[in-house]
Amino acid sequence: MSQEIWINLPVKDVERSTAFFHAIGFDAVSFGSERAKLDIGQTTILLFPDATFEKFTGSKTADTSHSAEVIFSLGAKSREEVDAIIQKVEFAGGSIFGKPSETDGWMYGAGFADLDGHRWNLLYMDESKMPKR
């Protein structure tokens, strides 16, 4: 069985969403208004218009203004990378729901929502400060 993961994500406007993700530093390529591809590490996220996504799944898309269907968590290489991405998100029109902050003395992260309200978490873990088991 293949170990690749392809996540299908509904969006209101494929080209606008692709531009947003490209602006915040993701490898994003649009194939017109019907689909786009984001490559993040070993994971591929495919963007589809809501109607296409609903056809695939046989159900309505989640209303992200009232609920969260998933949170994508991404590892960052440094605190500075978390801060830089959050600044790009704000500039590109996303919203911040978790300002950059430190937790437990070794984790630093932030949370944002993309243009369609999908939630993303950025996290840097300083392994040199992690508690020992």
C-alpha positions as CSV (number, residue, x, y, z in Angstrom):
1,M,0.0,0.0,0.0
2,S,1.2,3.5,-0.8
3,Q,2.3,5.6,2.1
4,E,1.6,8.9,0.4
5,I,-1.1,11.1,1.9
6,W,-3.2,13.3,-0.3
7,I,-5.6,15.6,1.6
8,N,-8.5,17.0,-0.3
9,L,-9.6,20.5,0.9
10,P,-12.6,22.5,-0.3
11,V,-12.1,26.2,-1.0
12,K,-14.3,28.9,-2.3
13,D,-11.8,30.2,-5.0
14,V,-9.0,27.8,-6.0
15,E,-6.9,30.5,-7.7
16,R,-7.2,33.0,-4.8
17,S,-6.4,30.2,-2.2
18,T,-3.4,29.1,-4.3
19,A,-2.1,32.7,-4.3
20,F,-2.6,32.9,-0.5
21,F,-0.6,29.7,0.2
22,H,2.1,30.8,-2.2
23,A,2.3,34.1,-0.5
24,I,2.9,32.5,2.9
25,G,5.7,30.3,1.5
26,F,4.0,27.0,0.5
27,D,4.8,25.2,-2.7
28,A,1.5,26.0,-4.4
29,V,0.5,25.4,-8.0
30,S,-2.9,26.1,-9.5
31,F,-4.3,24.2,-12.4
32,G,-6.9,26.8,-13.3
33,S,-10.1,27.3,-11.3
34,E,-10.8,23.5,-10.8
35,R,-7.8,22.3,-8.7
36,A,-4.5,23.2,-7.1
37,K,-1.8,21.4,-5.4
38,L,0.2,22.2,-2.2
39,D,3.2,20.2,-1.4
40,I,4.3,20.4,2.3
41,G,7.1,18.1,3.1
42,Q,5.9,14.6,2.2
43,T,2.2,15.6,2.2
44,T,0.2,16.8,-0.7
45,I,-3.0,18.9,-0.2
46,L,-5.3,19.2,-3.2
47,L,-7.6,22.2,-3.3
48,F,-11.0,21.8,-5.0
49,P,-14.0,24.1,-5.3
50,D,-16.7,23.4,-2.8
51,A,-19.0,21.8,-5.4
52,T,-16.3,19.4,-6.6
53,F,-15.5,18.4,-3.0
54,E,-19.1,17.8,-2.2
55,K,-19.5,15.6,-5.2
56,F,-16.4,13.5,-4.1
57,T,-17.7,13.2,-0.5
58,G,-21.4,13.0,-1.0
59,S,-21.9,15.6,1.7
60,K,-21.9,19.4,2.3
61,T,-18.6,21.1,3.3
62,A,-18.2,22.2,6.9
63,D,-19.1,25.8,7.6
64,T,-15.8,27.0,9.0
65,S,-17.4,30.2,10.3
66,H,-19.2,28.1,12.9
67,S,-17.0,25.0,13.4
68,A,-13.6,23.5,12.7
69,E,-13.4,20.3,10.7
70,V,-9.6,19.7,11.2
71,I,-6.4,21.5,12.2
72,F,-3.3,21.0,10.1
73,S,-0.2,21.1,12.3
74,L,3.1,21.9,10.7
75,G,6.6,21.7,12.2
76,A,8.7,24.9,12.0
77,K,12.5,25.0,12.0
78,S,12.7,27.9,14.5
79,R,10.8,30.4,16.5
80,E,11.7,32.9,13.8
81,E,10.1,30.8,11.1
82,V,6.9,30.7,13.1
83,D,6.9,34.5,13.5
84,A,7.8,35.0,9.8
85,I,5.0,32.8,8.5
86,I,2.5,34.4,10.9
87,Q,3.5,37.8,9.5
88,K,3.0,36.5,5.9
89,V,-0.4,35.1,6.9
90,E,-1.6,38.5,8.2
91,F,-0.3,40.3,5.1
92,A,-1.9,37.7,2.8
93,G,-5.3,38.1,4.4
94,G,-5.5,35.1,6.7
95,S,-6.5,35.5,10.4
96,I,-4.6,34.6,13.5
97,F,-6.5,32.7,16.2
98,G,-3.4,31.9,18.3
99,K,-0.7,34.5,18.6
100,P,2.9,33.2,18.7
101,S,3.7,32.1,22.2
102,E,5.8,29.6,24.2
103,T,4.4,26.6,26.1
104,D,6.2,24.5,28.7
105,G,9.5,26.2,28.0
106,W,10.3,24.2,24.9
107,M,7.4,24.6,22.5
108,Y,6.7,27.8,20.5
109,G,3.8,28.0,18.2
110,A,0.9,30.0,16.7
111,G,-2.4,29.3,14.9
112,F,-4.0,30.8,11.8
113,A,-7.0,30.4,9.6
114,D,-6.6,30.5,5.8
115,L,-9.0,32.4,3.5
116,D,-11.6,29.7,3.8
117,G,-11.4,29.4,7.6
118,H,-9.4,26.1,7.6
119,R,-7.2,26.1,10.7
120,W,-3.4,25.6,10.7
121,N,-1.0,25.3,13.6
122,L,2.7,26.1,13.4
123,L,4.9,24.5,16.1
124,Y,8.6,24.7,16.8
125,M,9.9,22.3,19.4
126,D,13.3,23.0,21.0
127,E,14.4,19.4,21.6
128,S,17.4,20.6,23.8
129,K,14.8,21.9,26.3
130,M,12.4,19.0,26.2
131,P,11.7,17.2,29.4
132,K,13.6,13.9,29.8
133,R,11.6,10.8,30.4
